[in-house]
Amino acid sequence: MTTVTITPAEIAEIAQRRAADVDLPEPPPDDEPWVAQSLTKGTAGIALLHIERALAGRGTWRHAHRWIMAAVAGQVSATDTSGLYLGAPAVTFMLDNAASGTKDRYQDALADVDRHVVALAHRRVESAMARLQAGRLPDFREYDVFFGLSGIGALLLRRAPGSTAMERVLGYLVALAKPRLINGDVLPGWWVGHDPHRRDSAPFQHGHSNFGMAHGIAGPLALLSQAIRRGSSVDGQHAAIAAICEWLDAWQQEGDAGPWWPEWITLAELRTGHPNQSGPARPSWCYGTPGIARAGQLAGIAVGDAQRQLMYEQALTRCLDDPVQQGHITDGSVCHGWAGLYQTVWRSAQDSQTAGLAEHLPGLASRLGHQANQKPATNRGFLEGTAGTALALHTAARNSAPISGWDACLLID
């Protein structure tokens, strides 16, 4: 795949234009007031862009503050349906980004929402552990990055790494990693009872095991590993990481373009030991080799397994060498497009034992820039729209880690 190289200055110019596309906040729809406090597609997520730009001197704090105030204009939800990407945790993450590098900015507001997040974490862990004791299957929303305990744990790792709430979240993930015997089948603890879209459908009548970073086991693996790197651990954490890595080893497939993993498997596939997926799918953060490889790399680093770390780095490098896989990318989004791929590879390259990943960054930045310049997103949001694309462009232009740490909500930082 050949792409005309774009210079960092040109990428910065494209980032500026895309940021201008989401210059002013808009009121949430009357029938969806919750959108304001959403990282996925709402005001809180778009605010991350303006916060990062203010921290880097590319925008003003007055402008960023306008977005922050718009995100909290209504009642902020701290109910049990809230998670990192919605409600009090999303607002906390936004404010924590804004407070980066200072001890006085937004501290009163953070103190208020912190207590709601800690209480939410305790309630969610208690509910999850009760479900485990009852022998029922989980739902994505129990453990995933967007709304589950992996996302809440990622926030606690920034705000309260030594807290009891953090310990309980890690303890829950340790329990989640243990296999379960259900109706005669030995299933991984994260096996869910619905299909990949959280619906009931005939092909998934017995549920499935998801491998991705967004909804699958790569998310918990990344959090367990990140926590160890940052000094937060509980009994059984290393064993849980080992168990998840063994699962990924067992389902690793070998292809002409290197190792790959299925997006998910059904009970029928589990019983045969072979996935129906014929080859690697779209190389994205949410599903596919990049997100899984970053989680595996982090696991290798956390437990001091240099061989495992190198294996995942090589898997990601070979994925990036394959034009067929990259041909599946059709947009510039964070979730499943060029922005998420670039940010994941950039973070992976900083920890890599070899230069192979870093050598791919200029080409990925150019593809991201071309996509953002020629086919701007119609969605304004962070996860699948303009704001997320502009944030990754900002990383590419500066070639340095986000000052705010916005990509912590992807568990790749």
Contacts in CASP RR format, 6 or more apart in sequence:
PFRMAT RR
TARGET T0000
AUTHOR 0000-0000-0000
METHOD contacts of the structure
MODEL  1
MTTVTITPAEIAEIAQRRAADVDLPEPPPDDEPWVAQSLTKGTAGIALLH
IERALAGRGTWRHAHRWIMAAVAGQVSATDTSGLYLGAPAVTFMLDNAAS
GTKDRYQDALADVDRHVVALAHRRVESAMARLQAGRLPDFREYDVFFGLS
GIGALLLRRAPGSTAMERVLGYLVALAKPRLINGDVLPGWWVGHDPHRRD
SAPFQHGHSNFGMAHGIAGPLALLSQAIRRGSSVDGQHAAIAAICEWLDA
WQQEGDAGPWWPEWITLAELRTGHPNQSGPARPSWCYGTPGIARAGQLAG
IAVGDAQRQLMYEQALTRCLDDPVQQGHITDGSVCHGWAGLYQTVWRSAQ
DSQTAGLAEHLPGLASRLGHQANQKPATNRGFLEGTAGTALALHTAARNS
APISGWDACLLID
1 323 0 8 1.000
1 326 0 8 1.000
1 327 0 8 1.000
1 367 0 8 1.000
3 363 0 8 1.000
3 366 0 8 1.000
3 367 0 8 1.000
3 370 0 8 1.000
4 366 0 8 1.000
4 370 0 8 1.000
5 362 0 8 1.000
5 363 0 8 1.000
5 366 0 8 1.000
6 14 0 8 1.000
6 365 0 8 1.000
6 366 0 8 1.000
6 369 0 8 1.000
6 370 0 8 1.000
8 365 0 8 1.000
8 396 0 8 1.000
8 397 0 8 1.000
8 398 0 8 1.000
8 399 0 8 1.000
9 397 0 8 1.000
11 365 0 8 1.000
11 368 0 8 1.000
11 369 0 8 1.000
11 393 0 8 1.000
11 396 0 8 1.000
11 397 0 8 1.000
12 393 0 8 1.000
12 394 0 8 1.000
12 397 0 8 1.000
12 398 0 8 1.000
14 369 0 8 1.000
14 372 0 8 1.000
14 373 0 8 1.000
14 393 0 8 1.000
15 372 0 8 1.000
15 390 0 8 1.000
15 393 0 8 1.000
15 394 0 8 1.000
15 396 0 8 1.000
15 397 0 8 1.000
16 58 0 8 1.000
17 373 0 8 1.000
18 372 0 8 1.000
18 376 0 8 1.000
18 386 0 8 1.000
18 389 0 8 1.000
18 390 0 8 1.000
18 393 0 8 1.000
19 49 0 8 1.000
19 50 0 8 1.000
19 53 0 8 1.000
19 58 0 8 1.000
19 390 0 8 1.000
21 376 0 8 1.000
21 380 0 8 1.000
21 386 0 8 1.000
22 46 0 8 1.000
22 49 0 8 1.000
22 380 0 8 1.000
22 381 0 8 1.000
22 386 0 8 1.000
22 387 0 8 1.000
22 390 0 8 1.000
24 66 0 8 1.000
25 43 0 8 1.000
25 46 0 8 1.000
25 66 0 8 1.000
25 67 0 8 1.000
25 70 0 8 1.000
25 71 0 8 1.000
26 380 0 8 1.000
27 36 0 8 1.000
27 70 0 8 1.000
28 34 0 8 1.000
28 35 0 8 1.000
28 36 0 8 1.000
28 42 0 8 1.000
28 43 0 8 1.000
29 35 0 8 1.000
33 74 0 8 1.000
34 77 0 8 1.000
34 86 0 8 1.000
34 87 0 8 1.000
35 41 0 8 1.000
35 42 0 8 1.000
35 43 0 8 1.000
36 42 0 8 1.000
36 43 0 8 1.000
36 44 0 8 1.000
36 70 0 8 1.000
36 71 0 8 1.000
36 72 0 8 1.000
36 73 0 8 1.000
36 74 0 8 1.000
37 43 0 8 1.000
37 44 0 8 1.000
37 71 0 8 1.000
37 72 0 8 1.000
37 74 0 8 1.000
37 76 0 8 1.000
37 77 0 8 1.000
37 86 0 8 1.000
37 87 0 8 1.000
37 88 0 8 1.000
37 90 0 8 1.000
37 91 0 8 1.000
38 44 0 8 1.000
38 45 0 8 1.000
38 85 0 8 1.000
38 86 0 8 1.000
38 87 0 8 1.000
38 90 0 8 1.000
39 45 0 8 1.000
39 48 0 8 1.000
39 84 0 8 1.000
39 85 0 8 1.000
39 86 0 8 1.000
39 90 0 8 1.000
39 93 0 8 1.000
39 94 0 8 1.000
39 382 0 8 1.000
39 383 0 8 1.000
39 409 0 8 1.000
40 85 0 8 1.000
40 86 0 8 1.000
40 146 0 8 1.000
40 381 0 8 1.000
40 382 0 8 1.000
40 383 0 8 1.000
40 384 0 8 1.000
41 379 0 8 1.000
41 380 0 8 1.000
41 381 0 8 1.000
41 382 0 8 1.000
41 383 0 8 1.000
41 384 0 8 1.000
41 385 0 8 1.000
42 71 0 8 1.000
42 380 0 8 1.000
42 381 0 8 1.000
42 382 0 8 1.000
43 67 0 8 1.000
43 70 0 8 1.000
43 71 0 8 1.000
44 71 0 8 1.000
44 87 0 8 1.000
44 90 0 8 1.000
44 91 0 8 1.000
44 93 0 8 1.000
44 94 0 8 1.000
45 71 0 8 1.000
45 90 0 8 1.000
45 94 0 8 1.000
45 381 0 8 1.000
45 382 0 8 1.000
45 387 0 8 1.000
46 67 0 8 1.000
46 380 0 8 1.000
46 381 0 8 1.000
46 382 0 8 1.000
46 387 0 8 1.000
47 64 0 8 1.000
47 67 0 8 1.000
47 68 0 8 1.000
47 70 0 8 1.000
47 71 0 8 1.000
47 94 0 8 1.000
47 98 0 8 1.000
48 94 0 8 1.000
48 97 0 8 1.000
48 382 0 8 1.000
48 387 0 8 1.000
48 388 0 8 1.000
48 391 0 8 1.000
48 404 0 8 1.000
48 406 0 8 1.000
49 382 0 8 1.000
49 387 0 8 1.000
49 388 0 8 1.000
49 390 0 8 1.000
49 391 0 8 1.000
49 394 0 8 1.000
50 59 0 8 1.000
50 63 0 8 1.000
50 64 0 8 1.000
50 67 0 8 1.000
51 64 0 8 1.000
51 67 0 8 1.000
51 68 0 8 1.000
51 94 0 8 1.000
51 97 0 8 1.000
51 98 0 8 1.000
51 404 0 8 1.000
51 406 0 8 1.000
52 97 0 8 1.000
52 391 0 8 1.000
52 394 0 8 1.000
52 402 0 8 1.000
52 403 0 8 1.000
52 404 0 8 1.000
52 405 0 8 1.000
52 406 0 8 1.000
53 59 0 8 1.000
53 64 0 8 1.000
53 394 0 8 1.000
54 60 0 8 1.000
54 61 0 8 1.000
54 63 0 8 1.000
54 64 0 8 1.000
55 100 0 8 1.000
55 403 0 8 1.000
55 404 0 8 1.000
56 394 0 8 1.000
56 398 0 8 1.000
56 403 0 8 1.000
58 394 0 8 1.000
64 98 0 8 1.000
68 94 0 8 1.000
68 95 0 8 1.000
68 98 0 8 1.000
68 106 0 8 1.000
71 91 0 8 1.000
71 94 0 8 1.000
72 91 0 8 1.000
72 109 0 8 1.000
76 87 0 8 1.000
76 88 0 8 1.000
76 91 0 8 1.000
76 113 0 8 1.000
77 86 0 8 1.000
77 87 0 8 1.000
77 88 0 8 1.000
78 87 0 8 1.000
78 88 0 8 1.000
78 116 0 8 1.000
78 117 0 8 1.000
78 119 0 8 1.000
78 120 0 8 1.000
80 120 0 8 1.000
80 123 0 8 1.000
80 124 0 8 1.000
80 127 0 8 1.000
81 141 0 8 1.000
81 147 0 8 1.000
82 88 0 8 1.000
82 89 0 8 1.000
82 90 0 8 1.000
82 120 0 8 1.000
82 147 0 8 1.000
83 89 0 8 1.000
83 90 0 8 1.000
83 120 0 8 1.000
83 146 0 8 1.000
83 147 0 8 1.000
83 148 0 8 1.000
83 151 0 8 1.000
83 152 0 8 1.000
84 90 0 8 1.000
84 93 0 8 1.000
84 145 0 8 1.000
84 146 0 8 1.000
84 147 0 8 1.000
84 148 0 8 1.000
84 151 0 8 1.000
84 152 0 8 1.000
84 153 0 8 1.000
84 154 0 8 1.000
84 155 0 8 1.000
84 409 0 8 1.000
85 145 0 8 1.000
85 146 0 8 1.000
85 147 0 8 1.000
85 383 0 8 1.000
85 409 0 8 1.000
86 146 0 8 1.000
86 147 0 8 1.000
88 113 0 8 1.000
88 116 0 8 1.000
88 117 0 8 1.000
88 120 0 8 1.000
89 117 0 8 1.000
89 120 0 8 1.000
89 151 0 8 1.000
89 152 0 8 1.000
89 155 0 8 1.000
91 113 0 8 1.000
92 110 0 8 1.000
92 113 0 8 1.000
92 114 0 8 1.000
92 117 0 8 1.000
92 155 0 8 1.000
92 159 0 8 1.000
93 155 0 8 1.000
93 158 0 8 1.000
93 408 0 8 1.000
93 409 0 8 1.000
95 106 0 8 1.000
95 109 0 8 1.000
95 110 0 8 1.000
95 113 0 8 1.000
96 110 0 8 1.000
96 155 0 8 1.000
96 158 0 8 1.000
96 159 0 8 1.000
97 404 0 8 1.000
97 405 0 8 1.000
97 406 0 8 1.000
98 105 0 8 1.000
98 106 0 8 1.000
98 404 0 8 1.000
99 105 0 8 1.000
99 106 0 8 1.000
99 107 0 8 1.000
99 110 0 8 1.000
100 403 0 8 1.000
100 404 0 8 1.000
100 405 0 8 1.000
101 403 0 8 1.000
110 159 0 8 1.000
114 159 0 8 1.000
114 160 0 8 1.000
117 152 0 8 1.000
117 155 0 8 1.000
117 156 0 8 1.000
117 159 0 8 1.000
117 165 0 8 1.000
118 156 0 8 1.000
118 160 0 8 1.000
118 163 0 8 1.000
118 165 0 8 1.000
120 152 0 8 1.000
121 149 0 8 1.000
121 152 0 8 1.000
121 153 0 8 1.000
121 156 0 8 1.000
121 165 0 8 1.000
121 166 0 8 1.000
121 168 0 8 1.000
121 169 0 8 1.000
122 164 0 8 1.000
122 165 0 8 1.000
122 168 0 8 1.000
124 142 0 8 1.000
124 148 0 8 1.000
124 149 0 8 1.000
124 152 0 8 1.000
125 149 0 8 1.000
125 165 0 8 1.000
125 168 0 8 1.000
125 169 0 8 1.000
125 172 0 8 1.000
127 142 0 8 1.000
128 138 0 8 1.000
128 142 0 8 1.000
128 143 0 8 1.000
128 149 0 8 1.000
128 172 0 8 1.000
128 176 0 8 1.000
129 172 0 8 1.000
129 175 0 8 1.000
131 138 0 8 1.000
131 142 0 8 1.000
132 175 0 8 1.000
132 176 0 8 1.000
135 180 0 8 1.000
135 182 0 8 1.000
137 182 0 8 1.000
137 191 0 8 1.000
137 192 0 8 1.000
137 193 0 8 1.000
137 207 0 8 1.000
138 176 0 8 1.000
138 189 0 8 1.000
138 190 0 8 1.000
138 191 0 8 1.000
138 192 0 8 1.000
138 193 0 8 1.000
139 192 0 8 1.000
139 193 0 8 1.000
139 194 0 8 1.000
139 198 0 8 1.000
140 146 0 8 1.000
140 147 0 8 1.000
140 148 0 8 1.000
140 192 0 8 1.000
140 194 0 8 1.000
140 198 0 8 1.000
140 210 0 8 1.000
140 215 0 8 1.000
140 216 0 8 1.000
141 147 0 8 1.000
141 148 0 8 1.000
141 198 0 8 1.000
142 148 0 8 1.000
142 149 0 8 1.000
143 149 0 8 1.000
143 150 0 8 1.000
143 172 0 8 1.000
143 173 0 8 1.000
143 176 0 8 1.000
143 190 0 8 1.000
143 220 0 8 1.000
144 150 0 8 1.000
144 151 0 8 1.000
144 214 0 8 1.000
144 215 0 8 1.000
144 216 0 8 1.000
144 219 0 8 1.000
145 151 0 8 1.000
145 154 0 8 1.000
145 213 0 8 1.000
145 214 0 8 1.000
145 215 0 8 1.000
145 219 0 8 1.000
145 409 0 8 1.000
145 410 0 8 1.000
145 411 0 8 1.000
146 214 0 8 1.000
146 215 0 8 1.000
149 169 0 8 1.000
149 172 0 8 1.000
149 173 0 8 1.000
150 173 0 8 1.000
150 219 0 8 1.000
150 220 0 8 1.000
150 222 0 8 1.000
150 223 0 8 1.000
150 411 0 8 1.000
151 223 0 8 1.000
151 409 0 8 1.000
151 411 0 8 1.000
152 169 0 8 1.000
153 166 0 8 1.000
153 169 0 8 1.000
153 223 0 8 1.000
154 223 0 8 1.000
154 226 0 8 1.000
154 408 0 8 1.000
154 409 0 8 1.000
154 411 0 8 1.000
156 163 0 8 1.000
156 165 0 8 1.000
156 166 0 8 1.000
156 169 0 8 1.000
157 166 0 8 1.000
157 223 0 8 1.000
157 226 0 8 1.000
157 227 0 8 1.000
157 230 0 8 1.000
157 232 0 8 1.000
157 408 0 8 1.000
158 408 0 8 1.000
160 166 0 8 1.000
161 227 0 8 1.000
161 230 0 8 1.000
161 231 0 8 1.000
161 232 0 8 1.000
162 232 0 8 1.000
166 227 0 8 1.000
166 232 0 8 1.000
167 232 0 8 1.000
167 234 0 8 1.000
170 223 0 8 1.000
170 224 0 8 1.000
170 227 0 8 1.000
170 232 0 8 1.000
170 233 0 8 1.000
170 234 0 8 1.000
170 237 0 8 1.000
171 234 0 8 1.000
171 236 0 8 1.000
171 237 0 8 1.000
173 220 0 8 1.000
173 223 0 8 1.000
173 224 0 8 1.000
173 240 0 8 1.000
174 224 0 8 1.000
174 234 0 8 1.000
174 235 0 8 1.000
174 236 0 8 1.000
174 237 0 8 1.000
174 239 0 8 1.000
174 240 0 8 1.000
176 189 0 8 1.000
176 190 0 8 1.000
176 220 0 8 1.000
176 240 0 8 1.000
177 188 0 8 1.000
177 189 0 8 1.000
177 190 0 8 1.000
177 220 0 8 1.000
177 239 0 8 1.000
177 240 0 8 1.000
177 241 0 8 1.000
177 243 0 8 1.000
177 244 0 8 1.000
178 189 0 8 1.000
178 240 0 8 1.000
178 243 0 8 1.000
179 186 0 8 1.000
179 187 0 8 1.000
179 188 0 8 1.000
179 189 0 8 1.000
179 243 0 8 1.000
180 186 0 8 1.000
180 187 0 8 1.000
180 188 0 8 1.000
180 189 0 8 1.000
180 191 0 8 1.000
181 187 0 8 1.000
182 191 0 8 1.000
185 267 0 8 1.000
185 270 0 8 1.000
185 271 0 8 1.000
187 209 0 8 1.000
187 270 0 8 1.000
188 209 0 8 1.000
188 217 0 8 1.000
188 247 0 8 1.000
190 209 0 8 1.000
190 210 0 8 1.000
190 216 0 8 1.000
190 217 0 8 1.000
190 220 0 8 1.000
191 207 0 8 1.000
191 208 0 8 1.000
191 209 0 8 1.000
192 207 0 8 1.000
192 208 0 8 1.000
192 209 0 8 1.000
192 210 0 8 1.000
193 204 0 8 1.000
193 206 0 8 1.000
193 207 0 8 1.000
193 208 0 8 1.000
194 200 0 8 1.000
194 204 0 8 1.000
194 207 0 8 1.000
194 208 0 8 1.000
195 201 0 8 1.000
195 203 0 8 1.000
195 204 0 8 1.000
195 207 0 8 1.000
195 208 0 8 1.000
196 204 0 8 1.000
196 208 0 8 1.000
196 210 0 8 1.000
196 215 0 8 1.000
196 263 0 8 1.000
196 264 0 8 1.000
203 266 0 8 1.000
204 266 0 8 1.000
206 266 0 8 1.000
206 267 0 8 1.000
207 266 0 8 1.000
207 267 0 8 1.000
208 264 0 8 1.000
208 265 0 8 1.000
208 266 0 8 1.000
208 267 0 8 1.000
209 216 0 8 1.000
209 217 0 8 1.000
209 264 0 8 1.000
209 265 0 8 1.000
209 270 0 8 1.000
210 216 0 8 1.000
210 217 0 8 1.000
210 263 0 8 1.000
210 264 0 8 1.000
211 217 0 8 1.000
211 218 0 8 1.000
211 248 0 8 1.000
211 251 0 8 1.000
211 261 0 8 1.000
211 262 0 8 1.000
211 263 0 8 1.000
211 264 0 8 1.000
211 265 0 8 1.000
211 287 0 8 1.000
211 288 0 8 1.000
211 292 0 8 1.000
212 218 0 8 1.000
212 219 0 8 1.000
212 263 0 8 1.000
212 286 0 8 1.000
212 287 0 8 1.000
212 288 0 8 1.000
212 291 0 8 1.000
212 292 0 8 1.000
213 219 0 8 1.000
213 222 0 8 1.000
213 285 0 8 1.000
213 286 0 8 1.000
213 287 0 8 1.000
213 291 0 8 1.000
213 292 0 8 1.000
213 294 0 8 1.000
213 295 0 8 1.000
213 410 0 8 1.000
213 411 0 8 1.000
213 412 0 8 1.000
214 285 0 8 1.000
214 286 0 8 1.000
214 287 0 8 1.000
214 335 0 8 1.000
215 286 0 8 1.000
217 244 0 8 1.000
217 247 0 8 1.000
217 248 0 8 1.000
218 291 0 8 1.000
218 292 0 8 1.000
218 294 0 8 1.000
218 295 0 8 1.000
218 296 0 8 1.000
219 295 0 8 1.000
219 411 0 8 1.000
220 244 0 8 1.000
221 241 0 8 1.000
221 244 0 8 1.000
221 245 0 8 1.000
221 248 0 8 1.000
221 295 0 8 1.000
221 296 0 8 1.000
221 298 0 8 1.000
221 299 0 8 1.000
222 294 0 8 1.000
222 295 0 8 1.000
222 296 0 8 1.000
222 298 0 8 1.000
222 411 0 8 1.000
222 412 0 8 1.000
223 411 0 8 1.000
224 237 0 8 1.000
224 240 0 8 1.000
224 241 0 8 1.000
224 244 0 8 1.000
224 299 0 8 1.000
224 302 0 8 1.000
225 241 0 8 1.000
225 295 0 8 1.000
225 296 0 8 1.000
225 298 0 8 1.000
225 299 0 8 1.000
225 300 0 8 1.000
225 301 0 8 1.000
225 302 0 8 1.000
225 303 0 8 1.000
226 298 0 8 1.000
226 302 0 8 1.000
226 411 0 8 1.000
226 413 0 8 1.000
227 233 0 8 1.000
227 237 0 8 1.000
228 237 0 8 1.000
228 238 0 8 1.000
228 241 0 8 1.000
228 302 0 8 1.000
228 303 0 8 1.000
229 298 0 8 1.000
229 301 0 8 1.000
229 302 0 8 1.000
238 303 0 8 1.000
241 299 0 8 1.000
241 302 0 8 1.000
241 303 0 8 1.000
242 303 0 8 1.000
244 299 0 8 1.000
245 296 0 8 1.000
245 299 0 8 1.000
245 300 0 8 1.000
245 308 0 8 1.000
248 261 0 8 1.000
248 292 0 8 1.000
248 296 0 8 1.000
251 261 0 8 1.000
251 262 0 8 1.000
251 265 0 8 1.000
251 275 0 8 1.000
252 259 0 8 1.000
252 260 0 8 1.000
252 261 0 8 1.000
253 259 0 8 1.000
253 260 0 8 1.000
253 261 0 8 1.000
253 262 0 8 1.000
253 275 0 8 1.000
253 279 0 8 1.000
255 279 0 8 1.000
255 280 0 8 1.000
257 280 0 8 1.000
257 318 0 8 1.000
257 319 0 8 1.000
257 321 0 8 1.000
257 322 0 8 1.000
257 324 0 8 1.000
257 325 0 8 1.000
258 315 0 8 1.000
258 318 0 8 1.000
258 319 0 8 1.000
258 322 0 8 1.000
259 289 0 8 1.000
259 311 0 8 1.000
259 315 0 8 1.000
259 318 0 8 1.000
260 279 0 8 1.000
260 280 0 8 1.000
260 288 0 8 1.000
260 289 0 8 1.000
260 315 0 8 1.000
260 319 0 8 1.000
261 288 0 8 1.000
261 289 0 8 1.000
261 292 0 8 1.000
262 269 0 8 1.000
262 275 0 8 1.000
262 276 0 8 1.000
262 277 0 8 1.000
263 277 0 8 1.000
263 281 0 8 1.000
263 287 0 8 1.000
263 288 0 8 1.000
265 275 0 8 1.000
266 276 0 8 1.000
269 275 0 8 1.000
269 276 0 8 1.000
280 288 0 8 1.000
280 289 0 8 1.000
280 319 0 8 1.000
280 322 0 8 1.000
280 325 0 8 1.000
281 287 0 8 1.000
281 288 0 8 1.000
281 325 0 8 1.000
281 328 0 8 1.000
282 288 0 8 1.000
282 325 0 8 1.000
282 328 0 8 1.000
282 329 0 8 1.000
282 336 0 8 1.000
282 337 0 8 1.000
283 289 0 8 1.000
283 290 0 8 1.000
283 319 0 8 1.000
283 320 0 8 1.000
283 322 0 8 1.000
283 325 0 8 1.000
283 326 0 8 1.000
283 328 0 8 1.000
283 329 0 8 1.000
283 341 0 8 1.000
284 290 0 8 1.000
284 291 0 8 1.000
284 329 0 8 1.000
284 335 0 8 1.000
284 336 0 8 1.000
284 337 0 8 1.000
284 340 0 8 1.000
284 341 0 8 1.000
285 291 0 8 1.000
285 334 0 8 1.000
285 335 0 8 1.000
285 336 0 8 1.000
285 337 0 8 1.000
285 340 0 8 1.000
285 341 0 8 1.000
285 343 0 8 1.000
285 344 0 8 1.000
285 410 0 8 1.000
285 412 0 8 1.000
286 335 0 8 1.000
286 336 0 8 1.000
287 336 0 8 1.000
289 315 0 8 1.000
289 316 0 8 1.000
289 319 0 8 1.000
289 325 0 8 1.000
290 316 0 8 1.000
290 319 0 8 1.000
290 340 0 8 1.000
290 341 0 8 1.000
290 344 0 8 1.000
290 345 0 8 1.000
290 348 0 8 1.000
291 344 0 8 1.000
291 412 0 8 1.000
292 312 0 8 1.000
293 312 0 8 1.000
293 313 0 8 1.000
293 315 0 8 1.000
293 316 0 8 1.000
293 319 0 8 1.000
293 348 0 8 1.000
294 312 0 8 1.000
294 316 0 8 1.000
294 344 0 8 1.000
294 347 0 8 1.000
294 348 0 8 1.000
294 412 0 8 1.000
295 411 0 8 1.000
296 308 0 8 1.000
296 309 0 8 1.000
296 312 0 8 1.000
297 309 0 8 1.000
297 312 0 8 1.000
297 313 0 8 1.000
297 316 0 8 1.000
297 348 0 8 1.000
297 351 0 8 1.000
297 352 0 8 1.000
298 351 0 8 1.000
299 305 0 8 1.000
299 308 0 8 1.000
299 309 0 8 1.000
300 306 0 8 1.000
300 308 0 8 1.000
300 309 0 8 1.000
300 312 0 8 1.000
301 309 0 8 1.000
301 351 0 8 1.000
306 353 0 8 1.000
309 351 0 8 1.000
309 353 0 8 1.000
310 353 0 8 1.000
310 354 0 8 1.000
313 348 0 8 1.000
313 352 0 8 1.000
313 353 0 8 1.000
313 354 0 8 1.000
313 356 0 8 1.000
313 357 0 8 1.000
316 345 0 8 1.000
316 348 0 8 1.000
316 357 0 8 1.000
317 354 0 8 1.000
317 356 0 8 1.000
317 357 0 8 1.000
317 360 0 8 1.000
319 325 0 8 1.000
320 326 0 8 1.000
320 345 0 8 1.000
320 357 0 8 1.000
320 360 0 8 1.000
320 364 0 8 1.000
326 367 0 8 1.000
329 336 0 8 1.000
329 337 0 8 1.000
329 338 0 8 1.000
329 341 0 8 1.000
330 337 0 8 1.000
331 337 0 8 1.000
331 338 0 8 1.000
331 371 0 8 1.000
331 375 0 8 1.000
331 377 0 8 1.000
331 384 0 8 1.000
332 338 0 8 1.000
332 339 0 8 1.000
332 340 0 8 1.000
332 368 0 8 1.000
332 371 0 8 1.000
332 372 0 8 1.000
332 375 0 8 1.000
332 377 0 8 1.000
332 385 0 8 1.000
332 389 0 8 1.000
333 339 0 8 1.000
333 340 0 8 1.000
333 377 0 8 1.000
333 379 0 8 1.000
333 383 0 8 1.000
333 384 0 8 1.000
333 385 0 8 1.000
333 388 0 8 1.000
333 389 0 8 1.000
334 340 0 8 1.000
334 343 0 8 1.000
334 382 0 8 1.000
334 383 0 8 1.000
334 384 0 8 1.000
334 385 0 8 1.000
334 388 0 8 1.000
334 389 0 8 1.000
334 391 0 8 1.000
334 392 0 8 1.000
334 410 0 8 1.000
335 383 0 8 1.000
335 384 0 8 1.000
336 384 0 8 1.000
338 364 0 8 1.000
338 367 0 8 1.000
338 368 0 8 1.000
338 369 0 8 1.000
338 371 0 8 1.000
338 372 0 8 1.000
338 389 0 8 1.000
338 392 0 8 1.000
339 368 0 8 1.000
339 388 0 8 1.000
339 389 0 8 1.000
339 391 0 8 1.000
339 392 0 8 1.000
339 393 0 8 1.000
340 392 0 8 1.000
340 410 0 8 1.000
341 364 0 8 1.000
341 368 0 8 1.000
342 361 0 8 1.000
342 364 0 8 1.000
342 365 0 8 1.000
342 368 0 8 1.000
342 392 0 8 1.000
342 395 0 8 1.000
342 396 0 8 1.000
343 391 0 8 1.000
343 392 0 8 1.000
343 395 0 8 1.000
343 407 0 8 1.000
343 410 0 8 1.000
343 412 0 8 1.000
344 410 0 8 1.000
344 412 0 8 1.000
345 357 0 8 1.000
345 360 0 8 1.000
345 361 0 8 1.000
345 364 0 8 1.000
346 361 0 8 1.000
346 395 0 8 1.000
346 396 0 8 1.000
347 407 0 8 1.000
347 412 0 8 1.000
347 413 0 8 1.000
348 357 0 8 1.000
348 412 0 8 1.000
349 356 0 8 1.000
349 357 0 8 1.000
349 358 0 8 1.000
349 360 0 8 1.000
349 361 0 8 1.000
350 401 0 8 1.000
352 358 0 8 1.000
361 396 0 8 1.000
361 399 0 8 1.000
364 396 0 8 1.000
365 396 0 8 1.000
368 389 0 8 1.000
368 392 0 8 1.000
368 393 0 8 1.000
368 396 0 8 1.000
369 393 0 8 1.000
369 396 0 8 1.000
371 389 0 8 1.000
372 389 0 8 1.000
372 390 0 8 1.000
372 393 0 8 1.000
376 386 0 8 1.000
376 389 0 8 1.000
377 384 0 8 1.000
377 385 0 8 1.000
377 386 0 8 1.000
377 389 0 8 1.000
378 385 0 8 1.000
379 385 0 8 1.000
379 386 0 8 1.000
380 386 0 8 1.000
380 387 0 8 1.000
381 387 0 8 1.000
381 388 0 8 1.000
382 388 0 8 1.000
382 391 0 8 1.000
391 402 0 8 1.000
391 406 0 8 1.000
391 407 0 8 1.000
394 402 0 8 1.000
395 401 0 8 1.000
395 402 0 8 1.000
401 413 0 8 1.000
402 413 0 8 1.000
405 413 0 8 1.000
407 413 0 8 1.000
END
